[in-house]
């Protein structure tokens, strides 16, 4: 399993994209986010990195907190967050497609 940390730039970090991908499936609080990311990406997000990334994503308008009756604070993806995630995933798909094409061509890999 890989451990991820939050980045320090204005553009979303790897952790941020994992959080956005998790929230694309519905709202979640911090612990549920970490478990979801661990299940689909095999990445454990440290609590400090998680909450730093959540604060940055909220400041950027990519996620928003929801009201909660208990101490857990759920978040949901905003429309802007969905668009940013979609752009990122499209770019990753292009890299995957080209990388696989080159491997097949140069290394005869299927």
Secondary structure, DSSP 8 states (H G I E B T S, - for coil): -EEE----SSS--HHHHHHHHHHTT--B-HHHHHHHHHHHH-EEE-HHHHHHHHHHHHHTTSEEE---SSS---EEE-HHHHHHHHHHHHHHHHHHHHHHHHHHHHH---
